[in-house]
Amino acid sequence: MDDRRLLNTEQPDPEGAVEAIAAEFRAGFAELAKIDRPAVTMFGSARIAEGHPHYEAARTVGRRFGERGWAVITGGGPGLMEAGNRGAKEGGGLSVGFNIELPHEQSPNRYLDISHTFAHFYARKVCFVKPAEGFVVFPGGFGTLDELYESLTLIQTGKVLHFPVVLFDTAHWTEMLDWVRSELLAERLIEPADLDLLHVTDDVEDVVEVVVDCFERRCAQIGQTAI
């Protein structure tokens, strides 16, 4: 039972819909239990191929996290998702792909240690967030923007804490951030502190350090609290 059938207003709620969704969450959480180390979730376009600067940057970021012993989680498909997973494996990390059933099939890439395919976007999104110590967002389309804004909403509303969101490629994100400042902030639809939720960079090493530093600070705080 996919999202299209479930969200079709012309059809009654299919029998067993709740049970099917609950089963998908259970299966997803079983996959999460296999992630035995800190993890970062990386998002970006499926349409950017090997050789593109963004592909090579995402591959390097994945490799750097892998060298730190981290897991890299992506949507499991081609393009920048493949690049992140590929880099993670090259760096000796754990490579995780959470794919989604689509009308035009998105095949899992070949660099995955853990691979799971979801039918529903919302179950998949929870599994992107639950194990992650941060998001790294590369240029992408509507799906990438959806994940970006949802992560910001979760942080802004306190649903997740200690969660850095790193945007790669300053030039790509500049116009969006200018609009956020000139429209949302100017109209007081967001607070000035909300802009601090984002870290924008062109440096692959900076990407990794921002996420790892936040994780290490949180671990230190937990240790101090436990004393």
N, CA and C of each residue as an Amber inpcrd file, in Angstrom:
protein
   681
   0.8580000  -1.1880000   0.0000000   0.0000000   0.0000000   0.0000000
   0.8940000   1.2380000   0.0000000   0.9200000   1.9940000  -1.1070000
   1.8320000   3.1220000  -1.1820000   1.1180000   4.4230000  -0.8230000
   1.9050000   5.5210000  -0.7750000   1.3440000   6.8160000  -0.4100000
   0.2660000   7.2700000  -1.3780000   0.4380000   6.9850000  -2.6560000
  -0.5330000   7.4560000  -3.6480000  -1.9140000   6.8790000  -3.3850000
  -1.9840000   5.5880000  -3.0910000  -3.2740000   4.9680000  -2.7810000
  -3.8240000   5.4880000  -1.4670000  -2.9660000   5.6150000  -0.4770000
  -3.4190000   6.0270000   0.8410000  -3.9580000   7.4570000   0.8350000
  -3.3450000   8.3390000   0.0400000  -3.7140000   9.7460000   0.0350000
  -4.7600000  10.1010000  -1.0110000  -5.2420000   9.1260000  -1.7590000
  -6.2650000   9.3580000  -2.7790000  -7.5990000   9.6280000  -2.0990000
  -8.1120000  10.8690000  -2.2290000  -9.3570000  11.2370000  -1.5380000
 -10.5830000  10.5730000  -2.1280000 -10.4630000  10.0000000  -3.3280000
 -11.6090000   9.3580000  -3.9600000 -11.7840000   7.9150000  -3.5060000
 -10.8510000   7.4230000  -2.7230000 -10.9460000   6.0520000  -2.2350000
 -11.0810000   6.0610000  -0.7230000 -11.8680000   5.1440000  -0.1700000
 -11.9450000   5.0430000   1.2840000 -10.6200000   4.5660000   1.8520000
 -10.4470000   4.7990000   3.1200000  -9.2240000   4.3430000   3.7820000
  -9.1280000   2.8320000   3.6250000  -8.0760000   2.3270000   2.9960000
  -7.9770000   0.8860000   2.7590000  -7.9250000   0.1170000   4.0830000
  -8.5710000  -1.0090000   4.0730000  -8.5500000  -1.8480000   5.2690000
  -7.1100000  -2.2670000   5.5760000  -6.7460000  -2.1170000   6.8160000
  -5.4030000  -2.5140000   7.2320000  -4.3460000  -1.4610000   7.0060000
  -4.7550000  -0.2150000   6.6320000  -3.7590000   0.8200000   6.3360000
  -2.8930000   1.1180000   7.5530000  -3.5140000   1.2710000   8.7010000
  -2.7580000   1.6010000   9.9100000  -1.7890000   0.4780000  10.2500000
  -2.2650000  -0.7590000  10.1270000  -1.4070000  -1.9000000  10.4260000
  -0.2270000  -1.9770000   9.4550000  -0.4880000  -1.6560000   8.1880000
   0.5860000  -1.7020000   7.1940000   1.6550000  -0.6510000   7.4860000
   1.2150000   0.5460000   7.8760000   2.1680000   1.6040000   8.1870000
   2.9540000   1.2620000   9.4470000   2.2470000   0.7180000  10.4510000
   2.9350000   0.3150000  11.6820000   3.9870000  -0.7530000  11.3830000
   3.6480000  -1.6810000  10.4900000   4.6000000  -2.7340000  10.1230000
   5.8180000  -2.1330000   9.4290000   5.5910000  -1.0860000   8.6360000
   6.7250000  -0.4640000   7.9630000   7.6390000   0.2370000   8.9590000
   7.0500000   0.8910000   9.9620000   7.8710000   1.5000000  11.0070000
   8.6710000   0.4280000  11.7550000   8.0270000  -0.6830000  12.0690000
   8.7460000  -1.7520000  12.7860000   9.9230000  -2.2610000  11.9550000
   9.6860000  -2.4660000  10.6630000  10.7650000  -2.9520000   9.7920000
  11.8870000  -1.9210000   9.6910000  11.5100000  -0.6450000   9.5970000
  12.5220000   0.4050000   9.5280000  13.3450000   0.4860000  10.7960000
  12.6820000   0.3890000  11.9530000  13.4050000   0.4480000  13.2260000
  14.3270000  -0.7530000  13.3920000  13.9370000  -1.8940000  12.8350000
  14.8140000  -3.0640000  12.8800000  16.0990000  -2.8010000  12.1020000
  15.9930000  -2.0680000  10.9920000  17.1860000  -1.7020000  10.2340000
  18.0310000  -0.6900000  11.0020000  17.3710000   0.2410000  11.6770000
  18.1050000   1.2300000  12.4720000  18.9300000   0.5660000  13.5650000
  18.4140000  -0.5290000  14.1080000  19.1220000  -1.2230000  15.1810000
  20.4680000  -1.7790000  14.7150000  20.6570000  -1.8910000  13.4060000
  21.9180000  -2.3960000  12.8620000  22.9960000  -1.3120000  12.7930000
  22.6080000  -0.0540000  12.9730000  23.5690000   1.0470000  12.9170000
  24.2180000   1.1800000  14.2900000  25.4690000   0.7840000  14.3890000
  26.1450000   0.6330000  15.6710000  27.1500000   1.7470000  15.9570000
  26.9500000   2.9210000  15.3670000  27.9250000   4.0050000  15.4970000
  27.2350000   5.3340000  15.1980000  27.9040000   6.4550000  15.4660000
  27.3010000   7.7380000  15.1080000  27.0220000   7.7930000  13.6080000
  25.9540000   8.4960000  13.2510000  25.5390000   8.5390000  11.8530000
  25.2150000   9.9620000  11.4330000  25.4430000  10.2390000  10.1600000
  25.0500000  11.4950000   9.5460000  24.1810000  11.1610000   8.3410000
  23.1570000  11.9750000   8.1040000  22.3090000  11.7690000   6.9420000
  22.6410000  12.8150000   5.8900000  22.8590000  12.3540000   4.6620000
  23.2280000  13.2290000   3.5550000  22.1220000  13.2240000   2.5040000
  21.7630000  14.4210000   2.0250000  20.7550000  14.5770000   0.9930000
  21.3430000  15.2970000  -0.2100000  20.7780000  15.0330000  -1.3810000
  21.2070000  15.7200000  -2.5930000  20.5760000  15.0840000  -3.8150000
  20.7700000  15.6940000  -4.9370000  20.1010000  15.2940000  -6.1690000
  20.4730000  13.8900000  -6.6310000  19.4660000  13.1770000  -7.1450000
  19.7030000  11.8850000  -7.7820000  20.2080000  12.0470000  -9.2090000
  20.1840000  13.2610000  -9.7210000  20.4540000  13.4940000 -11.1410000
  21.8790000  13.9380000 -11.4300000  22.6970000  14.0710000 -10.4090000
  24.0730000  14.5380000 -10.5990000  25.0080000  13.3360000 -10.6490000
  25.7340000  13.2010000 -11.7320000  26.5110000  11.9890000 -11.9880000
  27.9700000  12.1510000 -11.5750000  28.6470000  11.0070000 -11.5420000
  30.0800000  10.9790000 -11.2340000  30.8330000  11.9320000 -12.1550000
  31.8060000  12.6430000 -11.5980000  32.5780000  13.6120000 -12.3560000
  32.1380000  15.0400000 -12.1210000  30.8820000  15.2240000 -11.7220000
  30.3930000  16.5610000 -11.3790000  31.0360000  16.9870000 -10.0560000
  31.3680000  18.2770000  -9.9060000  31.9940000  18.7230000  -8.6520000
  31.1830000  18.3830000  -7.4050000  29.8620000  18.4380000  -7.4920000
  29.0440000  18.1060000  -6.3280000  29.1280000  16.6130000  -5.9950000
  29.1960000  15.7780000  -7.0130000  29.3530000  14.3360000  -6.7710000
  30.6740000  14.0750000  -6.0610000  31.7300000  14.6680000  -6.5700000
  33.0410000  14.4100000  -5.9760000  33.1310000  14.9740000  -4.5570000
  32.4770000  16.1200000  -4.3150000  32.4680000  16.6800000  -2.9610000
  31.6910000  15.7830000  -2.0060000  30.5270000  15.2870000  -2.4390000
  29.7280000  14.3990000  -1.5930000  30.4720000  13.0930000  -1.3220000
  31.1640000  12.6110000  -2.3130000  31.9720000  11.3980000  -2.1290000
  33.0730000  11.6260000  -1.1020000  33.7140000  12.7930000  -1.1700000
  34.7650000  13.1140000  -0.2070000  34.1980000  13.2620000   1.1970000
  33.0650000  13.9330000   1.3210000  32.4340000  14.0760000   2.6350000
  32.0910000  12.7030000   3.2070000  31.5040000  11.8390000   2.3850000
  31.1910000  10.4850000   2.8560000  32.4300000   9.7410000   3.3040000
  33.5070000   9.8920000   2.5390000  34.7580000   9.2200000   2.8900000
  35.3320000   9.7540000   4.1980000  35.2670000  11.0530000   4.3900000
  35.7850000  11.6460000   5.6280000  34.9940000  11.1510000   6.8440000
  33.6900000  11.0580000   6.7140000  32.9000000  10.5040000   7.8150000
  33.2530000   9.0320000   8.0400000  33.4250000   8.2960000   6.9520000
  33.8020000   6.8900000   7.0760000  35.1250000   6.7230000   7.7950000
  36.0860000   7.5930000   7.4850000  37.3990000   7.5340000   8.1350000
  37.3060000   7.8430000   9.6220000  36.2690000   8.5750000  10.0210000
  36.0310000   8.8640000  11.4410000  35.2880000   7.7240000  12.1290000
  34.9270000   6.7100000  11.3610000  34.1900000   5.5770000  11.9360000
  32.6930000   5.7750000  11.9870000  32.1820000   6.7460000  11.2260000
  30.7630000   7.0540000  11.2470000  30.0060000   6.2390000  10.1950000
  28.6840000   6.2340000  10.3590000  27.7800000   5.7330000   9.3240000
  27.2800000   6.9090000   8.5030000  27.0900000   6.6800000   7.2150000
  26.5010000   7.6690000   6.3170000  25.1870000   7.1070000   5.7960000
  24.1110000   7.8540000   6.0350000  22.7750000   7.4510000   5.5980000
  22.3580000   8.3500000   4.4380000  21.8470000   7.7440000   3.3700000
  21.2960000   8.5090000   2.2520000  19.9680000   7.8790000   1.8470000
  19.3830000   8.4660000   0.8070000  18.1700000   7.8860000   0.2450000
  18.4220000   6.6360000  -0.5650000  19.6720000   6.2240000  -0.6540000
  19.9950000   4.9220000  -1.2400000  20.0000000   4.8540000  -2.7470000
  19.6920000   5.9530000  -3.4210000  19.5970000   5.9290000  -4.8700000
  20.8610000   6.3910000  -5.5680000  20.7210000   6.8670000  -6.8090000
  21.8850000   7.3050000  -7.5930000  22.2930000   8.7340000  -7.2620000
  23.1800000   9.2950000  -8.0710000  23.5740000  10.6820000  -7.9420000
  24.3450000  10.9660000  -6.6720000  23.9670000  12.0350000  -5.9700000
  24.6920000  12.4250000  -4.7690000  24.4690000  11.4590000  -3.6220000
  23.3610000  10.7210000  -3.6620000  23.1730000   9.6640000  -2.6640000
  24.2380000   8.5860000  -2.8480000  24.4100000   8.1590000  -4.0810000
  25.4610000   7.1800000  -4.3870000  26.8220000   7.6930000  -3.9600000
  27.0820000   8.9710000  -4.2300000  28.3900000   9.5420000  -3.9030000
  28.6710000   9.4540000  -2.4080000  27.6800000   9.8130000  -1.5800000
  27.8670000   9.7340000  -0.1350000  28.1020000   8.3210000   0.3460000
  27.3090000   7.3800000  -0.1630000  27.4870000   5.9760000   0.2220000
  28.8200000   5.4260000  -0.2700000  29.1780000   5.7820000  -1.4620000
  30.4500000   5.3070000  -2.0420000  31.6250000   5.7850000  -1.2000000
  31.5950000   7.0700000  -0.8460000  32.6630000   7.6090000  -0.0180000
  32.7290000   6.9390000   1.3390000  31.5690000   6.6750000   1.9330000
  31.5500000   6.0280000   3.2470000  32.2390000   4.6700000   3.2020000
  31.9410000   3.8930000   2.1720000  32.5810000   2.5770000   2.0430000
  34.0770000   2.7180000   1.8060000  34.4660000   3.6710000   0.9860000
  35.8890000   3.8830000   0.7140000  36.6410000   4.2860000   1.9790000
  35.9460000   4.9800000   2.8850000  36.5870000   5.4250000   4.1140000
  36.5000000   4.4230000   5.2420000  35.8850000   3.2670000   4.9950000
  35.7850000   2.2390000   6.0200000  34.6230000   2.4390000   6.9770000
  33.6760000   3.3090000   6.6310000  32.5010000   3.5250000   7.4720000
  31.3720000   2.5790000   7.1090000  30.2170000   2.8300000   7.7080000
  29.0130000   2.0430000   7.4440000  28.1450000   2.8200000   6.4760000
  27.7730000   2.1940000   5.3650000  27.0090000   2.8520000   4.3090000
  25.5710000   2.3570000   4.3380000  24.6230000   3.2880000   4.5260000
  23.2160000   2.9410000   4.7160000  22.3700000   3.6460000   3.6640000
  21.4410000   2.9180000   3.0570000  20.5410000   3.5170000   2.0790000
  19.0950000   3.1920000   2.3850000  18.2840000   4.2300000   2.5770000
  16.8510000   4.0640000   2.7990000  16.1260000   4.5460000   1.5470000
  15.8060000   3.5860000   0.6880000  15.2070000   3.8870000  -0.6010000
  13.7020000   4.0790000  -0.4610000  13.0360000   4.4170000  -1.5570000
  11.5890000   4.6280000  -1.5660000  11.0190000   4.0660000  -2.8620000
   9.8570000   3.4250000  -2.7600000   9.1650000   2.9560000  -3.9530000
   8.5670000   4.1520000  -4.6870000   8.9190000   4.2950000  -5.9730000
   8.4350000   5.4090000  -6.7840000   7.8170000   4.8660000  -8.0730000
   6.9170000   5.6630000  -8.7080000   6.3420000   5.2200000  -9.9890000
   7.4210000   4.8860000 -11.0150000   8.4780000   5.7100000 -11.0450000
   9.6460000   5.4000000 -11.8700000  10.7120000   4.8880000 -10.9090000
  10.9740000   3.6200000 -10.9780000  11.7700000   2.9450000  -9.9570000
  13.1180000   3.6120000  -9.7450000  13.4690000   3.8080000  -8.4820000
  14.7850000   4.3010000  -8.0870000  15.5480000   3.1170000  -7.5110000
  16.4980000   2.6090000  -8.2510000  17.2160000   1.4180000  -7.8220000
  18.2560000   1.7700000  -6.7660000  18.4420000   0.8860000  -5.7870000
  19.5040000   1.1170000  -4.7990000  20.8700000   1.1600000  -5.4710000
  21.7290000   2.0430000  -4.9970000  23.0760000   2.0630000  -5.5390000
  23.8800000   0.8760000  -5.0020000  25.0590000   0.6470000  -5.5520000
  25.8150000  -0.5810000  -5.2660000  26.8270000  -0.4210000  -4.1420000
  26.6850000   0.6280000  -3.3400000  27.6680000   0.8860000  -2.2980000
  27.0480000   0.8070000  -0.8990000  26.0660000  -0.0480000  -0.7270000
  25.3070000  -0.0810000   0.5200000  25.6420000  -1.3070000   1.3650000
  25.9110000  -1.0660000   2.6570000  26.0310000  -2.1640000   3.6140000
  24.6630000  -2.5310000   4.1850000  23.8230000  -1.5350000   4.3840000
  22.4530000  -1.7320000   4.8510000  21.5350000  -1.0640000   3.8410000
  20.5880000  -1.8250000   3.3080000  19.6730000  -1.2950000   2.3040000
  18.2490000  -1.6830000   2.6700000  17.3660000  -0.6910000   2.6630000
  15.9610000  -0.9630000   2.9710000  15.1000000  -0.0340000   2.1270000
  14.0150000  -0.5620000   1.5790000  13.1250000   0.2170000   0.7340000
  11.7870000   0.4230000   1.4270000  11.3590000   1.6810000   1.4850000
  10.1020000   2.0590000   2.1150000   9.0200000   2.2730000   1.0630000
   7.7770000   2.0990000   1.4860000   6.6330000   2.4290000   0.6420000
   6.1080000   3.8220000   0.9540000   6.3180000   4.2810000   2.1970000
   5.7550000   5.5490000   2.6420000   6.8600000   6.5390000   3.0040000
   6.7140000   7.7540000   2.5120000   7.7260000   8.7690000   2.7590000
   7.8770000   9.0770000   4.2410000   6.7620000   9.1170000   4.9900000
   6.8660000   9.5480000   6.3870000   7.6020000   8.5430000   7.2470000
   7.4290000   7.2460000   6.9860000   8.2060000   6.2500000   7.7260000
   9.6850000   6.3810000   7.3850000   9.9580000   6.6170000   6.1270000
  11.3430000   6.7960000   5.6840000  11.9740000   8.0250000   6.3350000
  11.2120000   9.1230000   6.4050000  11.7570000  10.3490000   6.9840000
  12.1310000  10.1620000   8.4460000  11.3020000   9.4590000   9.1830000
  11.6160000   9.2100000  10.5930000  12.9320000   8.4610000  10.7070000
  13.1520000   7.5160000   9.8090000  14.3810000   6.7160000   9.8660000
  15.6000000   7.4970000   9.3760000  15.3940000   8.5620000   8.6150000
  16.4990000   9.4650000   8.3030000  16.9350000  10.2430000   9.5360000
  15.9590000  10.6630000  10.3440000  16.2390000  11.5470000  11.4690000
  16.6780000  10.7910000  12.7130000  16.0020000   9.6970000  13.0260000
  16.1640000   9.0370000  14.3260000  17.6120000   8.6910000  14.6770000
  18.4170000   8.1170000  13.7700000  19.7820000   7.7530000  14.1570000
  20.8150000   8.8450000  13.8970000  20.3990000   9.9680000  13.2810000
  21.3670000  10.9230000  12.7560000  21.8100000  11.9350000  13.8020000
  23.0850000  12.3050000  13.7250000  23.6380000  13.3620000  14.5570000
  23.6930000  14.6880000  13.7950000  23.2290000  14.6880000  12.5730000
  23.1920000  15.9080000  11.7720000  22.8050000  15.5910000  10.3400000
  22.4250000  16.6510000   9.6140000  22.1040000  16.5520000   8.1930000
  23.1420000  17.3330000   7.3990000  23.5510000  16.7740000   6.2700000
  24.3710000  17.4870000   5.2930000  23.5540000  17.5410000   4.0050000
  23.3120000  18.7500000   3.5170000  22.4200000  18.9380000   2.3790000
  23.1940000  19.5120000   1.2020000  23.2610000  18.7330000   0.1380000
  23.8630000  19.1720000  -1.1200000  22.7580000  19.6780000  -2.0390000
  23.1010000  20.3620000  -3.1120000  22.0770000  20.8280000  -4.0400000
  21.1980000  19.6860000  -4.5470000  19.9100000  19.9760000  -4.6620000
  18.9650000  18.9770000  -5.1270000  17.6360000  19.6130000  -5.4830000
  16.6560000  18.7770000  -5.7550000  15.3510000  19.2520000  -6.1780000
  14.3560000  19.3430000  -5.0400000  13.0800000  19.1120000  -5.3640000
  12.0170000  19.2570000  -4.3750000  12.2040000  18.3230000  -3.1830000
  12.6400000  17.0940000  -3.4510000  12.8240000  16.1430000  -2.3520000
  13.8830000  16.6120000  -1.3760000  14.9740000  17.1420000  -1.9010000
  16.0410000  17.6620000  -1.0420000  15.5490000  18.8520000  -0.2300000
  14.8170000  19.7610000  -0.8820000  14.2770000  20.9220000  -0.1710000
  13.2750000  20.5010000   0.8960000  12.4850000  19.4890000   0.5950000
  11.5250000  18.9730000   1.5730000  12.2480000  18.4990000   2.8260000
  13.3190000  17.7440000   2.6400000  14.0690000  17.2450000   3.7860000
  14.7320000  18.3920000   4.5470000  15.2290000  19.3860000   3.8240000
  15.8590000  20.5360000   4.4780000  14.8660000  21.2690000   5.3640000
  13.7270000  21.6300000   4.8160000  12.7680000  22.4170000   5.5870000
  12.1240000  21.5990000   6.6980000  11.9490000  20.3110000   6.4640000
  11.4070000  19.4900000   7.5520000  12.3980000  19.3980000   8.7060000
  13.6740000  19.2590000   8.4000000  14.6640000  19.1960000   9.4740000
  14.6960000  20.5020000  10.2580000  14.6060000  21.6320000   9.5640000
  14.5910000  22.9220000  10.2540000  13.3530000  23.0580000  11.1330000
  12.2190000  22.5600000  10.6510000  10.9920000  22.6120000  11.4490000
  11.1220000  21.7720000  12.7050000  11.6990000  20.5980000  12.5850000
  11.8760000  19.7300000  13.7500000  12.7790000  20.3760000  14.7930000
  13.8220000  21.0480000  14.3400000  14.7340000  21.7100000  15.2760000
  14.0680000  22.9360000  15.8950000  13.4350000  23.7490000  15.0470000
  12.8000000  24.9790000  15.5120000  11.7240000  24.6900000  16.5580000
  11.0090000  23.5960000  16.3970000   9.9200000  23.2530000  17.3120000
  10.3680000  22.3550000  18.4570000  11.6680000  22.0680000  18.5270000
  12.1910000  21.2950000  19.6510000  11.9300000  19.8090000  19.5930000
  11.5730000  19.3010000  18.4140000  11.3450000  17.8550000  18.2960000
  12.6590000  17.0770000  18.2580000  13.7080000  17.7090000  17.7510000
  15.0400000  17.1180000  17.8230000  15.9910000  18.1950000  18.3380000
  17.0250000  17.7750000  19.0530000  17.9730000  18.6970000  19.6650000
  19.3940000  18.3760000  19.2070000  20.3030000  19.3590000  19.3640000
  21.7260000  19.1340000  19.0630000  21.8910000  18.5820000  17.6590000
  21.3270000  19.2670000  16.6900000  21.2280000  18.6900000  15.3510000
  21.6790000  19.7080000  14.3120000  22.9570000  19.7080000  13.9350000
  23.4210000  20.6680000  12.9330000  22.8890000  20.3470000  11.5350000
  22.6030000  21.3900000  10.7780000  22.1960000  21.2520000   9.3780000
  23.2080000  22.0390000   8.5460000  23.9420000  21.3360000   7.7130000
  25.0240000  21.9360000   6.9320000  24.6210000  21.9600000   5.4610000
  24.6760000  23.1390000   4.8610000  24.4050000  23.2980000   3.4370000
  25.7310000  23.4210000   2.6940000  25.9160000  22.5920000   1.6730000
  27.1640000  22.6520000   0.8950000  26.9330000  23.4190000  -0.3990000
  27.8710000  24.3060000  -0.7200000  27.9140000  25.1460000  -1.9210000
  27.1910000  26.4670000  -1.6520000  27.9470000  27.4280000  -1.1570000
  27.4080000  28.7340000  -0.7870000  26.6620000  29.3950000  -1.9360000
  27.2320000  29.3580000  -3.1320000  26.6100000  30.0250000  -4.2690000
  25.2260000  29.4470000  -4.5680000  25.0870000  28.1410000  -4.4210000
  23.7960000  27.5020000  -4.7070000  22.7040000  27.9770000  -3.7560000
  23.0370000  28.1590000  -2.4850000  22.0290000  28.4500000  -1.4680000
  21.8520000  29.9460000  -1.2010000  22.6920000  30.7980000  -1.7910000
  22.6770000  32.2210000  -1.4390000  21.3310000  32.8830000  -1.7030000
  20.7450000  32.6670000  -2.8800000  19.4860000  33.3290000  -3.2020000
  18.3570000  32.8610000  -2.2840000  18.3300000  31.5880000  -1.9420000
  17.3120000  31.0950000  -1.0180000  17.4570000  31.7570000   0.3450000
  18.6790000  31.8490000   0.8290000  18.9060000  32.4470000   2.1430000
  18.6370000  33.9480000   2.1200000  18.9500000  34.6080000   0.9890000
  18.6130000  36.0290000   0.8630000  17.1030000  36.2240000   0.9380000
  16.3440000  35.3420000   0.2910000  14.8750000  35.4180000   0.3390000
  14.3690000  35.1760000   1.7550000  14.9460000  34.2190000   2.4440000
  14.5400000  33.9540000   3.8250000  14.7360000  35.2030000   4.6770000
  15.8680000  35.8780000   4.4920000  16.1380000  37.0790000   5.2860000
  15.2210000  38.2360000   4.8960000  15.0540000  38.4390000   3.5760000
  14.3210000  39.6170000   3.1060000  12.8110000  39.4660000   3.2430000
  12.3200000  38.2260000   3.2600000  10.8810000  38.0070000   3.3350000
  10.4620000  37.4300000   4.6920000  10.9380000  36.2580000   5.0240000
  10.4870000  35.6030000   6.2510000  10.9360000  36.3630000   7.4900000
  12.2230000  36.7060000   7.5250000  12.7310000  37.4150000   8.6940000
  12.1770000  38.8340000   8.7660000  12.1310000  39.5110000   7.6170000
  11.6290000  40.8890000   7.5940000  10.1740000  40.9720000   8.0320000
   9.3880000  39.9430000   7.7050000   7.9760000  39.9090000   8.0930000
   7.7650000  39.2820000   9.4690000   8.8730000  38.9720000  10.1500000
   8.8420000  38.3610000  11.4720000   8.1040000  37.0130000  11.4830000
   8.2230000  36.3120000  10.3650000   7.6640000  34.9630000  10.2790000
   8.6080000  33.9330000  10.8780000   9.8590000  34.3140000  11.0240000
  10.8460000  33.5310000  11.7560000  11.6240000  34.4870000  12.6490000
  12.3890000  33.9320000  13.5660000  13.2210000  34.7230000  14.4620000
  14.6540000  34.7900000  13.9220000  15.3950000  35.8360000  14.2780000
  16.8020000  35.8950000  13.8340000  17.5930000  34.6510000  14.2140000
  17.3090000  34.0860000  15.3830000  18.0470000  32.8960000  15.8230000
  17.7820000  31.6940000  14.9270000  16.6470000  31.7040000  14.2130000
  16.3450000  30.5680000  13.3400000  17.3630000  30.4340000  12.2170000
  17.9310000  31.5500000  11.7890000  18.9520000  31.5010000  10.7340000
  20.2260000  30.8280000  11.2260000  20.4280000  30.8410000  12.5340000
  21.6170000  30.2090000  13.0960000  21.5330000  28.6890000  13.0570000
  20.3670000  28.1580000  12.6980000  20.2190000  26.7080000  12.5960000
  20.9750000  26.1440000  11.4020000  21.3470000  27.0190000  10.4710000
  22.0120000  26.5880000   9.2420000  23.4810000  26.9800000   9.2460000
  24.3100000  26.0770000   8.7470000  25.7330000  26.3610000   8.5290000
  26.0020000  26.1500000   7.0440000  26.4880000  27.1740000   6.3720000
  26.7250000  27.1110000   4.9320000  28.2240000  27.1190000   4.6780000
  28.6840000  26.2440000   3.7990000  30.1220000  26.1250000   3.5800000
  30.4230000  25.6010000   2.1800000  31.6510000  25.8510000   1.7440000
  32.1830000  25.2740000   0.5030000  33.3340000  24.3160000   0.7880000
  33.5870000  24.0470000   2.0400000  34.7480000  23.2710000   2.4740000
  34.2970000  21.9060000   2.9880000  34.7170000  20.8450000   2.3190000
  34.2840000  19.5010000   2.7140000  34.7760000  19.1470000   4.1220000
  35.9430000  19.6330000   4.4780000  36.4500000  19.3470000   5.8230000
  35.5990000  20.0550000   6.8760000  35.1530000  21.2580000   6.5630000
  34.2960000  22.0140000   7.4690000  32.9700000  21.2950000   7.6800000
  32.4300000  20.7100000   6.6220000  31.1830000  19.9430000   6.7350000
  31.3000000  18.9040000   7.8370000  32.3530000  18.1250000   7.7770000
  32.5370000  17.0270000   8.7180000  32.7800000  17.5580000  10.1270000
  33.6220000  18.5640000  10.2390000  33.9680000  19.0850000  11.5660000
  32.7500000  19.6560000  12.2870000  31.8670000  20.3380000  11.5640000
  30.6790000  20.9200000  12.1980000  29.8270000  19.8220000  12.8290000
  29.6030000  18.7390000  12.1070000  28.7580000  17.6630000  12.6140000
  29.4570000  16.9000000  13.7400000  30.7130000  16.5510000  13.5310000
  31.4430000  15.7790000  14.5350000  31.6330000  16.5910000  15.8100000
  31.9560000  17.8740000  15.6910000  32.1450000  18.7130000  16.8740000
  30.8670000  18.8040000  17.6940000  29.7310000  18.9500000  17.0260000
  28.4590000  19.0200000  17.7370000  28.1920000  17.7200000  18.4870000
  28.4770000  16.6000000  17.8390000  28.2980000  15.2970000  18.4830000
  29.2000000  15.1580000  19.6980000  30.4500000  15.5610000  19.5570000
  31.3930000  15.4170000  20.6720000  31.0360000  16.3320000  21.8380000
  30.5450000  17.5350000  21.5370000  30.1020000  18.4260000  22.6080000
  28.9000000  17.8500000  23.3420000  27.9870000  17.2670000  22.5920000
  26.8070000  16.6560000  23.2260000  27.2110000  15.4790000  24.1110000
  28.1300000  14.6630000  23.6240000  28.6050000  13.5370000  24.4360000
  29.2770000  14.0300000  25.7180000  30.0500000  15.1150000  25.5940000
  30.7090000  15.6680000  26.7730000  29.6910000  16.1910000  27.7820000
  28.6420000  16.8310000  27.2920000  27.5930000  17.3440000  28.1700000
  26.8600000  16.2060000  28.8820000  26.6080000  15.1380000  28.1430000
  25.9500000  13.9770000  28.7370000  26.8280000  13.3900000  29.8320000
  28.1450000  13.3190000  29.5500000  29.0710000  12.7890000  30.5440000
  29.1350000  13.6430000  31.8010000  29.1050000  14.9620000  31.6180000
  29.1160000  15.8620000  32.7650000  27.8520000  15.7360000  33.5860000
  26.7270000  15.5620000  32.8860000  25.4480000  15.4040000  33.5950000
  25.4150000  14.1200000  34.3960000  26.0770000  13.0890000  33.8740000
  26.0480000  11.7790000  34.5360000  26.9390000  11.7390000  35.7690000
  27.8940000  12.6740000  35.8620000  28.8250000  12.6580000  37.0050000
  28.1010000  13.1100000  38.2790000
